[in-house]
Amino acid sequence: MSEDLTRERDQLWALLEHTEAQLAYLDTGFNFVLVNEAYVRGCGHSRQELIGRNHFALFPNAENQAIFERARDTGEPVSFRAKPFVYRDQPERGTTYWDWTLTPIKDAAGRVQGLAFSLTDVTARERFERQQESLQRYAREQALLFTVSSVLTTSLDPERLLSQLLGVLLDHLGCDAGWVMVSDAPPAEAPRLVAWQGVPETFARAALQVQGAPLRTRNGQPVGDAIPPLAPELLAEAGLQAYATVPLTVGERLLGVLCLGHRGAAVCPALDGRLALSIGQQAGMALYNAQLYQAARQVDRLRVLNELDRALAATLDPLELLQLALRHVAMALGSALGALLPLEPGRKAAEALAFWGQGWPRLKPWEEVVEQLTAVLAGRADPREPIAFSAADLEALCMPGQQQEIARWGAEGLLIPIRSETGLVATLLLGARANGHPFSAEDYALAQAAASRTGQAIRNALLFADARQQHEQLRALAARLAEVEEAERQRVARELHDTVGQNLTALGLNLNIAQMHLPPGAADAARSRLKDSLDLVQQTTEFIRGVMADLRPPVLDDYGLVAALRWYGAQFASRTGVEFSLRGQELSPRLPALVETALFRIAQEALTNVARHAQAMHVTVSLEASESLVRLTIADDGVGFDPEMIKVRATGRGWGLLSMTERAEAAGGRARVESRAYGGTRVLVEVPR
């Protein structure tokens, strides 16, 4: 019998040694009794350094020690997902993240004899998810900037423009109030209050008296002194605790100030300094253009700016934007000849050129054209200003022997640089007017305004392309993450079944046989020890079965989606007391495994939300199918909620809803939530069949 026990012990130990999970067994004083090889590798200590040592002497952490003590004292197991931990003696590892389970091991009398500690290092996964969150934040910022840019192209009335901008920022950033003040161009005696929301007019005008000083003294000058702060007493009169300031600038010139107030202590968490600067620059440029338009609106040709804005808003193709600018500016200024020359590196000349008018001379090789234009623009005091461009300048860009064609350019033309945030992106070349009149200062101002709008439109197009690419990357990453997660769950469940489960079964059989073969006079201690071992094997077997079911329910693979939902619903009802009902039949043929898994996980998440938040008495899961569509519905009769509030609040809530949406999109479908306060909640998921 002793040999059998030794052999069984060796088998169990070999099993623990070769599993990938990090396992340790500690006594009730939290001293290491057993550790497997995976634990030794993961913790950075040798087995000799661990055995007999106190866990928290090696890995001090007051929070974790309290958790261990609670598990020991209550006899209840605990588990955590992605719990952070920092090795004090291994700072180079930084913050690590762990999925871990702490299971009290009890004797036959129910007394805790020790703690089984199982860990899985999920640092890579957690860092990936945090990177995903960063990408999502970036995508949200780009979407807001695109929305702001779109709003800023809807009007050339400064007051209307800034009022719309203020409304958009309040809606998207979750702020409670805002006010905007500007200085006219040319400067008036005092800055003006042009828009306010969420605060009394008296407060906004009092704020103007304090914050308008830089506008009064520094309009058109570099921003030097900071904008004066508002006194807490003045803020309290409007029910505000804090506010953020967005200077509206063009280059280094301060044109206005936009303030966003908050009734709580935190000011617009989504508005960091970089985003505020970008919004201020966009709004400042839009404000500057609007003021320019208002100052010169008597000039009939300025209508081209509005027409150009509408045309630019109709496309997100950078090359098409440049071609639109060429056509509108050439028509507005009456030029007989014009050309668009994008200056992007690596672009072929055939793809780069667009012409206005007939009889353009042939240009030199593209590299020489770009070099010549760069030299012409170098050293300019204001690189955004249009400059005169004569026939002699044009001749430097053209192949020899084309004097007749070059002569059609006229005595004076225009070179209009188009810039975005990244620098010079293109030039517009315009020949002399067909009527022979020279270009006026107003024509130069119009050309500069058109170039500014075109550059902003190009930036918007690039921002939109970046945001769309980020969105597609996020969808692909979400799909891949779900695929990898399910594959890993299936692999671990299979390994547990094929190795741990079978070995535990064999171990239980052998212990039973050993118990049956004990001689009648065997010591009670031996019988008790065998019984304790059998109980421990049974507990471990049940625990492993539960883990396998959570990782990947076999019923989903073996019997299909409806059977898996029925099995999980029964567990849910038993665990929560919420009445569960299922409607629907198994589909024939079955859905692809990826789609079935996505629908099952979405149902799991929805039922988890019901248990946590809904306070429901009954929940119904329905599966319906047509020839082209499968619809999964999870409906409860709980307290409901406002889905929009969950979306906009940066409180950490709403990740479950986001997870369901991403899983549905990864399966080629879509998900939406319908709910209202005290009216229950429905989660609807539709995927192609």
PyMOL commands that set and color helices and strands:
alter all, ss='L'
color gray80, all
select helices_A, chain A and resi 2-18+37-43+47-50+55-58+62-74+91-93+123-152+158-173+201-211+213-218+232-237+273-295+300-313+318-333+349-352+366-377+391-395+403-407+441-516+524-551+554-559+561-576+593-614+643-648+655-666
alter helices_A, ss='H'
color red, helices_A
select strands_A, chain A and resi 22-27+32-35+78-86+95-106+112-121+177-182+192-197+242-250+253-262+338-342+354-356+387-389+413-420+423-430+579-583+618-625+629-636+670-675+681-688
alter strands_A, ss='S'
color yellow, strands_A
deselect
rebuild
show_as cartoon
